Each structure stands twice: as C-alpha cells, then as structure tokens.
C-alpha cells in the first residue's frame, strides 16, 4: 500500500517540466514506451527490480539501465544526443553531467555545471548538404532502378520465349541434319567406290600397257622376246593363247609365221604387185582379196573394228533396257528419287543414276549449312539457359549490369570489374563471379583468382551503394593480403530501404518527425 501511494503522489505532482526531464536522453522513437505508466524495463532484468521503476529519478532500478537514460545512475544506460542540425548519436550515460560537452547541442550537461553552447548547426552545415545530395541521387537512382526492373522483366520474359522457340527449332532440325548426313554418307560411299573402281581400272591399264609392250604387231617385233614373255607365267601364256598368238601345244619360234599364224616373212614380188594393184584399182581379185565377201559382211567387218555395238557388228540384237537412259530427280533432302512416270513392269527396276561429283558437293553443302544452323541454335540455347539461370536480384534490378564492365585506376593499377563474369587487376585475375552475399544484395563475391605467392587465391568483395545515377567504381582497396574490397555505385542499390534510412537521418538533423514506412512502399 505504501508503494502505490508513493507512486500516485509522484504522478500527480509531475508537471510539464518534470515530463521533459523524464524524457531526457530518450530517442524520439522510444517516447511511447517511456510515457506508459508504470514503466517497465526494456529488457528482462535479472534480478527483477524490487520496486516499480521510475524514469530518470537518478536511481538505477533496471539491470539494463533503461530506466535512467538521462542520468549517470546506471552504468549500462545510454543517453541519446538529438544534435539537431548535425548527426544524432548515443553515448554512455556515465558521461552525463561529467563536465565535458559530448553532445554538440550540450544536452548531456543539463545540470549547468559545464557551459556547452549549441555547435550543431556549425558542424552540420557541410554534412547536411552532403546528406541532401545523397538523397537527391537516391531519388534519381530509384527512378532509374524502377525503369530498369520493368525492362528486366520484359527481357527475361523474352528470354524464356526465345528459349522455348529455340528448343523447338532444335528438335525439328536434328532429324533433318541426321537425314542429310545419311544422304551425304551414302553419296560419299558411292563416290569412294567409283574412285576405287577407277583406281582399279588404272591398275588394269598399267597391266595392259605392260602386255602391249610384248604384243606389238609391227613388222619389227622381236618374236623371240614375245615367246619368252608368253612363257613368263600362267597368266601371260593364257593371254597369248586367248589372243591366238600361240598354239597351246606350240613352243617353237618360226621366223616366217611367228606364233599367231600371221605371215611375217619378207614380201615377194607377187605380193608387192597385189598390194600396189589394190591401191590403184577396184579389182578385188587383182588385189588378192576375198571376192566372195558381201557388202554387208564387209560393213560388219569394218564396224567390228570401230565399235563395240554387237548389233552394228552383226551380233545379237542389243538389249535396249541395258542402254536405257535412267533419269531421276535429285532432292536436296531425300537424295535421288524415282521419276514419277517410271513403270517397273515396263521399264524394269529403277536404278538411281551414278553419283557425280556435283551431287556430292551439293549434298555436302546442304548438310554443312543445316549443321551450321543447328550448331548456332544449340549455342543460343546454352547462352539463354545460362542467362536465365543467373541471379539478378529479387526484382531483376541487377540485370542492367550484365555485360557491363567498370574500371578504376588506383596506385597505377587498373582495376576492372565485369559483373557476372570476372574481376582483374591489370592482367592479374582477382576471381570469377561467385554470386551475391546474403539475401539483401548489398555485396557480391569474385573468387578463385590468381594465386598469390604462397597463397591464398586472390578474391574481391564488392559493396553496392547508391551514390550516383551512373554505375561506376568509387573505391578499391586490399584490406587483407590478396583479399580486395571495392565500393561500386549503381542505381540497382537505390532501394526504398536506403531512401528511408537517409530520410530518417535528415529528419533527425532537422529535428523533424521521421517519415512513416508507408511513404516508401
């Protein structure tokens, strides 16, 4: 009963001056907690207070010192300097009324023992101007950031659509390329077979030339040498027998008739006369020719010397089907196709025409063109998949920095940072993109750079700030060996949270109410 009576007397007796004293050293955002009666310690106290705490009564009731923000009664208490016109700050409550002016507005020496003029306006002039400039940059950057986020959403949507279309094209083109490859392989195989056949024919020609060396019908042929050649092997002997040059049972050489039955003896006077008569008269008998030969037989004999056509030479009637021109159509995607008017029953089984070098070249060109298009599509798919997989921030606010590199020269070193790719110091790698650090997107890391002598591998931490409407490096340093730190200004960092923090600082400097959260949503 005595406790509550004492509290009631204090509450009734407190006037406006006492109310101001009660809130001395209290941050404006905490006033509500200090005006509620009875006051409770801001944090749990161990041991709990034995009496109801009284604010700023110069007696420490709470273990956390929260009941004495304006006196030095509690060692753990904190005094808030409002410092209107400058930067507000907290100081230990033990410095209150110690005779030293710690707050620029002199509020910490309220008992009058020390004379502390208000110097905040003098100190805060340049700081206030700098803060207002930062807020201006923040406002401009926030507008740019909003525009960039809208563009980023449109761009990423376009990436997804393009990726879908690209994959559909790839699926359609793969079988086309495979078919063109099979057509090309077939044509190339046919071409190789034809070339092999030609090589074989050339080998046979070489052999024939070797035979011709020993089968010359000129009068000055060395028949003794020919006989020797015919007996070289079973193959040459069979050839000579087939040509009628030697009798299977003959093995001797007759200088007058040779081995083939031809008369190679010296021309007699009679024979010479017949030869001359043949040149100057049409009398076949005078020329010693066969007078019984008919004109048809003579024509066939001559034709047989100049053509392989058996019909012209008097042989069996040629098979027209063997010589029929077999024409087809070459289609770039399907190879040779049977002509539409071809009838197997009447024309026989259709056989594709022999492949030509132009056909192979055309098929190869078609395949290479389609293969190149497929390769480009596959490259596009990889690039789009990589970009879609990158983290550009919760609202894609950092997408505008993709493919952007910024540089800064410090102590003759050229530092270069390329977002989402790499960072370097001249030609020395400071690392490749690892990603953002934490969920607030205020930092990013580049790791696994070039090794320092003895280690570690170089790395770079980038801190993002909103100090201008441009994206640029402001600072770079090496706080630890081979571990670098950079400050990068970008509109992407001009967040509503940063704006509110700056506006609160400005309000405190001017002694105005802080803006509400709703103003920054």
C-alpha positions in Angstrom: 0.0 0.0 0.0 2.8 2.4 0.9 4.4 1.6 -2.6 1.4 2.5 -4.7 0.7 5.6 -2.5 4.2 6.9 -3.2 3.8 6.3 -7.0 0.4 8.1 -7.0 1.9 11.2 -5.2 4.7 11.3 -7.8 2.4 11.0 -10.8 0.0 13.8 -9.5 2.8 16.1 -8.6 4.6 15.8 -12.1 4.2 19.0 -14.2 5.4 19.7 -17.7 8.9 20.4 -16.6 9.1 17.1 -14.8 7.7 15.4 -18.0 10.5 16.9 -20.1 13.0 15.7 -17.5 11.5 12.3 -17.6 12.2 12.1 -21.4 15.7 13.5 -21.3 18.1 11.2 -23.2 15.3 9.2 -24.8 15.3 8.6 -28.6 12.1 10.1 -30.2 11.1 6.7 -31.5 11.1 5.3 -27.9 9.0 8.1 -26.3 5.8 5.9 -26.3 7.5 3.3 -24.1 8.6 5.9 -21.6 5.2 7.6 -21.3 3.3 4.4 -20.3 2.7 4.1 -16.6 4.0 2.2 -14.9 7.3 1.9 -16.8 8.8 -1.5 -17.4 12.4 -2.2 -18.1 13.1 -2.5 -21.9 14.8 -5.9 -21.5 14.2 -8.6 -18.9 16.1 -7.8 -15.7 17.9 -10.4 -13.6 17.3 -9.9 -10.8 13.9 -8.1 -11.4 13.5 -4.7 -9.8 12.2 -4.7 -6.2 10.2 -1.5 -6.9 8.3 -0.1 -9.8 11.0 1.7 -11.9 10.9 5.4 -12.0 12.4 7.1 -15.1 15.3 9.4 -14.6 14.9 9.6 -10.8 18.7 9.2 -10.5 18.2 5.7 -9.1 19.0 2.6 -11.2 16.1 0.2 -11.0 16.6 -1.8 -14.2 19.6 -4.0 -14.7 19.8 -2.9 -18.4 19.9 0.8 -17.3 16.8 1.6 -19.4 15.1 3.5 -16.6 17.9 6.1 -16.4 18.5 7.3 -20.0 19.1 10.9 -18.8 21.3 10.4 -15.7 24.5 8.6 -14.9 22.9 6.4 -12.3 23.1 3.2 -14.4 26.5 2.1 -15.8 24.7 0.3 -18.7 22.4 3.3 -19.6 22.6 5.1 -22.9 22.0 8.8 -23.4 20.6 10.0 -26.8 22.0 13.3 -28.2 19.5 14.7 -30.6 22.1 17.2 -32.1 19.5 18.9 -34.3 21.4 20.3 -37.4 24.1 17.7 -37.1 24.3 13.9 -36.7 22.4 12.4 -33.7 24.2 9.8 -31.6 24.2 7.7 -28.5 26.7 8.0 -25.7 27.2 6.1 -22.5 25.0 7.5 -19.7 28.1 7.6 -17.5 29.2 10.7 -19.4 26.1 12.7 -18.4 26.9 15.7 -16.3 30.6 14.8 -16.2 31.7 18.4 -17.1 32.6 17.5 -20.7 30.4 18.6 -23.6 30.0 15.4 -25.6 26.8 16.3 -27.5 27.2 19.2 -29.9 23.8 20.6 -28.6 25.1 20.4 -25.0 22.2 18.3 -23.8 24.4 15.9 -21.9 25.4 18.6 -19.4 22.0 19.6 -18.3 22.8 20.3 -14.7 24.6 23.5 -15.6 28.0 22.7 -14.1 29.6 22.9 -17.6 28.7 25.5 -20.1 28.1 23.9 -23.5 26.9 26.1 -26.4 25.0 24.5 -29.3 27.5 24.0 -32.1 25.4 21.5 -34.2 24.5 24.0 -37.0 28.1 25.0 -37.4 29.3 21.3 -37.5 26.4 20.1 -39.6 26.4 22.6 -42.4 28.5 20.6 -44.8 27.1 17.2 -43.6 23.5 18.4 -44.1 24.4 19.5 -47.7 26.1 16.1 -48.4 23.1 14.2 -47.0 20.7 16.2 -49.1 22.8 15.5 -52.2 22.8 11.7 -51.4 19.0 11.8 -51.1 18.8 13.6 -54.4 20.9 10.8 -56.0 18.8 8.2 -54.2 15.6 9.7 -55.7 17.0 9.9 -59.2 18.5 6.4 -58.9 15.3 5.0 -57.6 13.5 6.1 -60.8 16.2 4.6 -63.0 16.0 1.4 -60.9 12.3 1.2 -61.4 12.6 1.6 -65.2 15.4 -1.0 -65.3 13.4 -3.5 -63.3 10.4 -3.1 -65.8 12.8 -3.6 -68.7 14.4 -6.6 -67.0 11.0 -8.3 -66.5 10.3 -7.8 -70.2 13.7 -9.0 -71.2 13.6 -12.2 -69.1 10.2 -13.0 -70.4 11.6 -12.6 -73.9 14.5 -15.0 -73.0 12.1 -17.6 -71.8 10.0 -17.3 -75.0 13.2 -17.4 -77.2 14.5 -20.4 -75.3 11.2 -22.3 -75.9 11.3 -21.4 -79.6 14.9 -22.3 -79.9 14.5 -25.7 -78.4 11.5 -26.4 -80.7 13.7 -25.5 -83.7 16.4 -27.7 -82.5 14.1 -30.7 -82.2 12.8 -30.1 -85.7 16.3 -29.6 -87.2 18.0 -32.6 -85.6 16.3 -35.2 -87.8 16.8 -33.1 -90.9 20.6 -32.9 -90.2 20.7 -36.6 -89.4 19.0 -37.4 -92.7 21.2 -35.1 -94.7 24.2 -36.8 -93.0 23.0 -40.2 -94.0 22.4 -39.0 -97.6 25.9 -37.5 -97.7 27.5 -40.6 -96.3 25.8 -42.7 -98.9 26.9 -40.4 -101.8 30.4 -40.2 -100.4 30.5 -44.0 -100.2 29.4 -44.3 -103.8 31.9 -41.7 -104.8 34.6 -43.6 -102.9 33.6 -46.8 -104.6 33.7 -45.1 -108.0 37.1 -43.8 -107.3 38.3 -47.2 -106.1 36.9 -48.6 -109.4 38.8 -46.0 -111.4 42.0 -46.8 -109.5 41.5 -50.5 -110.3 40.9 -49.6 -113.9 44.1 -47.6 -114.0 45.9 -50.6 -112.5 44.5 -52.8 -115.2 45.5 -50.2 -117.8 49.0 -50.3 -116.4 49.0 -54.1 -116.8 47.6 -53.7 -120.3 50.4 -51.4 -121.1 52.8 -54.0 -119.8 51.2 -56.5 -122.1 51.2 -54.1 -125.1 55.0 -53.9 -124.7 55.1 -57.5 -125.7 52.2 -57.7 -128.2 53.1 -55.1 -130.7 52.1 -56.2 -134.3 54.7 -54.1 -136.0 56.9 -55.9 -138.5 60.0 -55.3 -136.4 58.5 -57.1 -133.4 61.0 -59.4 -131.6 59.1 -62.7 -131.7 61.8 -64.4 -129.7 61.3 -61.9 -126.9 57.5 -62.2 -127.3 57.7 -66.0 -126.9 59.8 -65.6 -123.8 57.2 -63.2 -122.3 54.3 -65.5 -123.2 56.1 -68.2 -121.2 56.7 -66.0 -118.1 53.6 -67.1 -116.2 50.4 -68.9 -116.5 48.6 -65.5 -116.8 50.8 -64.3 -119.8 50.6 -67.7 -121.5 46.8 -67.8 -121.1 46.6 -64.3 -122.6 48.7 -65.2 -125.6 46.7 -68.4 -126.2 43.4 -66.3 -126.0 44.8 -63.8 -128.5 45.7 -66.7 -130.8 49.3 -65.8 -130.8 50.5 -69.2 -129.8 49.1 -72.7 -130.1 48.5 -74.3 -126.7 50.9 -77.1 -127.8 53.3 -74.7 -129.6 56.6 -73.8 -128.1 58.9 -73.2 -131.0 59.5 -70.0 -132.9 59.0 -69.8 -136.7 60.7 -66.6 -138.0 58.3 -66.6 -141.1 55.0 -67.0 -139.4 55.6 -66.3 -135.7 53.3 -67.9 -133.2 50.0 -66.3 -134.2 49.6 -67.6 -137.7 50.3 -64.2 -139.3 52.7 -64.1 -142.2 55.7 -62.1 -141.2 58.1 -63.3 -143.9 59.6 -60.9 -146.4 57.2 -59.6 -149.2 57.6 -61.3 -152.5 57.4 -59.6 -155.9 53.9 -61.0 -156.5 52.6 -59.9 -153.1 54.1 -56.5 -153.7 52.3 -56.3 -157.0 48.9 -57.2 -155.5 49.3 -54.6 -152.8 50.0 -51.9 -155.4 47.1 -53.1 -157.5 44.8 -52.8 -154.5 45.8 -49.2 -154.1 45.2 -48.3 -157.8 42.3 -50.5 -158.9 38.9 -51.6 -157.7 39.6 -55.2 -158.9 39.5 -57.1 -155.6 40.6 -60.3 -157.3 43.7 -58.4 -158.7 44.3 -57.2 -155.2 44.2 -60.7 -153.9 41.2 -60.1 -151.7 38.3 -62.5 -150.9 35.8 -61.8 -153.8 33.1 -63.8 -152.1 32.7 -61.3 -149.2 29.4 -59.4 -149.5 28.9 -55.7 -148.9 27.0 -56.4 -145.7 29.8 -58.7 -144.4 32.4 -56.2 -145.3 30.5 -53.4 -143.5 30.1 -55.6 -140.4 33.8 -56.4 -140.5 34.7 -52.8 -140.6 32.1 -51.9 -137.9 33.6 -54.6 -135.7 36.9 -52.8 -135.9 35.5 -49.4 -134.8 32.6 -50.2 -132.4 31.6 -52.4 -129.5 28.0 -52.3 -130.5 27.2 -56.0 -131.2 24.2 -55.1 -133.4 26.2 -52.9 -135.6 28.9 -55.6 -135.8 26.3 -58.2 -136.8 25.9 -59.7 -133.4 22.8 -60.4 -131.4 20.2 -57.6 -131.0 21.2 -55.3 -128.2 19.1 -55.2 -125.0 17.6 -51.8 -125.2 16.9 -51.9 -121.4 20.6 -52.1 -120.7 21.2 -48.8 -122.6 18.0 -47.0 -121.5 18.7 -43.6 -120.0 17.7 -43.8 -116.4 17.0 -40.4 -115.2 15.9 -39.5 -111.7 15.4 -36.3 -109.7 17.9 -35.2 -107.0 16.2 -33.7 -104.0 18.3 -31.9 -101.5 16.7 -33.5 -98.5 15.9 -37.0 -99.9 18.7 -37.8 -102.4 17.7 -39.4 -105.7 14.0 -40.3 -106.2 12.3 -42.4 -108.9 10.8 -40.4 -111.7 7.0 -40.1 -111.5 6.4 -41.7 -114.9 8.7 -44.7 -114.3 7.0 -48.1 -114.5 8.9 -51.0 -113.1 6.8 -53.5 -115.1 7.6 -51.8 -118.4 10.9 -50.0 -117.7 12.4 -52.6 -115.4 13.6 -52.0 -111.8 14.7 -48.3 -111.4 18.3 -47.8 -110.5 19.5 -44.4 -109.3 21.9 -42.8 -111.7 25.6 -42.9 -111.0 26.6 -40.3 -108.5 28.6 -37.4 -109.8 31.0 -35.1 -108.1 28.4 -32.3 -108.3 25.9 -34.4 -106.4 28.3 -35.0 -103.6 29.3 -31.4 -103.4 25.6 -30.3 -103.3 24.8 -32.8 -100.6 27.8 -31.7 -98.6 26.9 -28.0 -98.9 23.3 -28.7 -97.8 24.5 -30.7 -94.8 27.1 -28.2 -93.8 24.5 -25.4 -94.0 22.0 -27.2 -91.9 24.6 -28.4 -89.5 25.9 -24.8 -89.0 22.3 -23.6 -88.3 21.8 -26.4 -85.8 25.2 -25.5 -84.1 24.2 -21.8 -83.9 20.8 -22.8 -82.3 22.5 -25.0 -79.8 24.9 -22.2 -78.9 21.9 -19.8 -78.5 20.2 -22.4 -76.2 23.3 -22.6 -74.0 23.6 -18.8 -73.8 19.9 -18.3 -72.9 19.9 -21.1 -70.3 23.0 -19.5 -68.7 21.4 -16.1 -68.5 18.1 -17.4 -67.2 19.9 -19.3 -64.5 21.7 -16.2 -63.2 20.5 -14.4 -60.0 19.8 -10.8 -60.9 18.2 -9.9 -57.6 14.6 -10.4 -56.3 13.2 -7.9 -58.8 15.9 -8.4 -61.5 17.3 -5.0 -60.5 20.9 -6.0 -61.3 20.2 -7.4 -64.8 21.0 -4.0 -66.3 24.6 -4.6 -65.1 25.0 -7.8 -67.2 27.8 -7.3 -69.8 28.8 -4.1 -68.1 32.5 -3.6 -67.0 33.6 -0.7 -64.8 37.2 0.2 -64.0 39.2 2.4 -61.6 42.9 3.3 -61.5 44.4 3.1 -58.0 48.2 3.5 -57.4 48.9 2.9 -61.1 46.9 -0.4 -61.1 43.9 -0.7 -63.4 41.1 -2.5 -61.6 38.3 -3.8 -63.7 35.1 -5.4 -62.6 32.7 -7.2 -65.0 29.5 -8.1 -63.3 28.5 -11.8 -63.5 31.9 -12.6 -65.2 35.3 -11.7 -63.7 37.4 -9.1 -62.0 41.1 -8.2 -62.5 44.0 -6.0 -61.5 45.7 -5.3 -64.8 46.3 -8.8 -66.2 46.0 -10.5 -62.8 42.8 -12.3 -62.1 41.0 -11.3 -58.9 38.4 -14.0 -59.4 35.4 -15.1 -61.3 31.8 -14.4 -60.4 30.6 -16.4 -57.4 27.3 -14.6 -56.6 25.7 -12.2 -54.2 26.4 -12.5 -50.5 23.3 -12.8 -48.3 19.7 -12.0 -49.0 19.9 -8.2 -49.1 22.0 -8.0 -52.3 24.4 -5.4 -50.8 27.5 -7.4 -51.6 28.9 -9.7 -54.3 31.9 -12.0 -54.4 34.5 -12.8 -57.0 36.7 -15.8 -56.0 39.4 -18.3 -57.2 41.6 -15.6 -58.7 45.3 -15.9 -59.5 47.3 -17.4 -56.6 49.4 -15.1 -54.5 52.9 -16.4 -53.8 52.4 -18.9 -51.0 48.6 -18.4 -51.2 45.8 -17.6 -50.9 44.0 -17.3 -54.2 43.0 -13.7 -54.9 39.4 -12.6 -54.3 37.3 -9.5 -54.4 34.2 -8.4 -52.4 32.1 -5.7 -54.0 29.9 -3.5 -51.8 27.0 -1.8 -53.6 25.9 1.8 -52.8 23.7 4.4 -54.3 25.9 7.5 -54.7 25.2 8.5 -58.3 22.9 7.7 -61.2 25.8 6.0 -63.0 27.3 2.6 -62.5 30.9 3.2 -61.5 33.7 2.1 -59.1 34.2 4.5 -56.3 36.9 2.8 -54.2 39.0 -0.3 -54.2 41.5 -1.5 -51.6 43.3 -4.5 -50.2 42.3 -4.8 -46.5 43.9 -8.2 -46.2 46.7 -9.9 -48.2 45.3 -10.8 -51.7 41.7 -10.1 -50.5 40.4 -7.0 -52.2 37.3 -4.8 -51.4 35.5 -2.5 -53.8 32.7 0.1 -53.5 30.5 0.2 -56.6 27.8 2.7 -57.1 24.8 1.6 -59.1 21.1 2.6 -59.4 20.3 -1.0 -58.6 21.3 -0.2 -54.9 18.9 2.8 -54.7 16.3 0.8 -52.7 13.3 2.1 -50.7 15.0 0.9 -47.6 18.1 3.1 -48.3 15.8 6.0 -49.0 14.0 5.7 -45.7 17.3 5.5 -43.8 18.6 8.7 -45.4 15.2 10.5 -44.8 15.3 9.5 -41.2 18.8 10.9 -40.8 17.7 14.1 -42.4 14.7 14.4 -40.2 16.8 13.9 -37.1 19.3 16.5 -38.3 16.5 19.0 -38.8 14.6 18.0 -35.7 11.6 16.9 -37.7 9.4 13.8 -37.3 10.7 10.8 -39.2 8.7 9.8 -42.3 6.5 6.7 -42.0 7.1 3.4 -43.7 4.1 3.9 -45.9 5.8 6.7 -47.7 8.4 4.3 -49.1 6.3 1.4 -50.1 
